[in-house]
């Protein structure tokens, strides 16, 4: 796990410890249940001892209740810890953004900032708790189940492991593709958020310039790009989930056929076959969990990478390091209308035309005030994104 992410766990070390301890206990209990079933089917039922059957049933119900209570507490407190870490990361990132210079905000889209501060960190929250919890539970469950399967019937266990090798290879390849897809989705969400934010902030200017249709086309273009990225991700996830179900069904069929043949030749008991099937189902459960974790992991890591990019700043950023004070790098205008050197000068010429062509309509919307700064910003925004209507030269 990245070192920067680990520091956010430190205030919640006790919560994380008890959550992981509870997960270990529930995993151990899950491994005990099939052994009880094997004992009931192999020893209790053949003897017809109803008293012993009642005792075994009561013990099982008690263990089920303990397992339920611990699982509930682990899930509740673990997810709450994830939400608190999310809030800490968002506050840290927002404080860092506020320390940036004016030049930084001149070279970044505000919608991208909003997406990274809100959406990307929300994706990290799912990874914060589910990541270490699922990895620990799956490791204990799979290793413990594998040992018991070898104890029950090692030839059949070897056959199951051979099937698992093919499944593991397919899962690794699909997860690599999911990582690339998750990064693309986060990028497209940021673009869509930025474009929507820019358009709505300049809605009066959009209407004044009759640019509604152009803004709708831009929104549709960004939306289609996001849809295509999500379509690729959905295809990969559908293949991953379908393959997991197919693997489970094929594995059960192989066990029943091979185990039935062993029972016919007197090399295996029915109680052992039932226990073997139960343990295989427990063994497959972590695979399904890891499949679900793969999506959260790819989304979370994509969000974390974007978090680190913003937290580390960029070549265009100018963090204010002097005494923690904000440095005002924007030149004073002294009441004069000034034009930044990297923006089109034709904006200033367009302002009187707009005011003269629609004074009543504009003044009604703006309640008697006109924001020259917003008009300049909107013109610059249109020139950047391909509209030549208000640019002094073709884009």
C-alpha positions, 0 to 999 in steps of 0.5 A: 500500500502506498506510504502516503495512504498509510499515514491516513490510517494512523488515527484509526489504528485501533479500529483497523486492528479490531476490524481485521481481528474480527475478520480473522475470527469470522474466517476461522468460524467459516472453516469450522462449519463444514467439519460440523456437517461432516461430523453430523453426516458421518457419525451422528446420523448413522447412529440415530442419536437424536440427543447428540444431533440436538447438541450439535444443532445448538452448537451450530446455531450459537456459532452462526449467531456469533459469526453474524454479530462479529461480521456486522460490527466489522462491516459497520466500523470498517466502513465508518473508518473508510468514510472518516479517512475519506473526509481527512483526505478531502480536507487535506487536498482542499487545504493544499489547493487553497495554498496554490497561487493564482497562476495555478488556477489560470492553468487548470479547469475548475471542474477537474478540481471539483471532480478530484476533490469530490468524486475521486476521493469517494472512490478511494473510500471503498478501497480503504477498508475493503482492500486490506479486509478482503485480502486478509479474509481471502488469504486465510480462507483460501489457505485454510480451505486448501489445507483441509481439502488436501486432508480430506482427499489429496488427489481430488484437491490436486485436480481442483488446484489445476482448474484454479491455475487457469482461472488465476491466469485469466483473472490477472489478465482481466484485472490489468485491462480493468486498471487501464479502463478505470483510469480512462473513466476517471479522466472522462468524468473529470472532463465532463464535470469541468465542461458542465461547471464552465457552461453553467457558471457562464449560463447568462453569457451562453444565452446572450451569445446564442451558444446553447446548441454548441454547449449541448454538442460539447456535453454530448461529445464528452458524455459519449466518450464517458459512455464508451469508457464505461462500456469497455469496463462493463464488458471486462467486469461482465466477463470476469463475473461470468467466468467466476460463475462458470468456474464454480459450476464446472468445478462442482461438476468435476467434484461430483463426477470424480468423487462419485466414482471414488465412492463407487470404488470405496475410496471415499465416504459420502460425508467426505464428499459433502464436506469437500463440496462445502469447502470448495464453495468456501474456496470459491467465495474469496475468488468472487470477493476478489472479483468484486474487489478488482473493480473497487481496486481499479477505481480506487487506484485511479482516484488515488493517482489523480489525488497524488497528481493534485497533491504533488502539484505540477510544473504550472503550479506555484505553491505558496511556501512563505509562512503559509500565506497566500501569494497574490501573483495577479497584477492589480488593475487599479480599476482599469480593464486589463487583458492577460497576455495569453488570452485573446484581445478580441474579447474586449472588442466583443463586450460593447457589441453584446451590451449594445445588441441585447441591453434589456435582456442582459440587464434583466438577467444580471439584475443591473450588473454586468460581469466583464470578468465572466464575459472575458472568461467565457470567451476564452473558454470558447476559444479553447474548445473550438468555437471560432465565433468569438476568436480573433483567429481560427482555433 
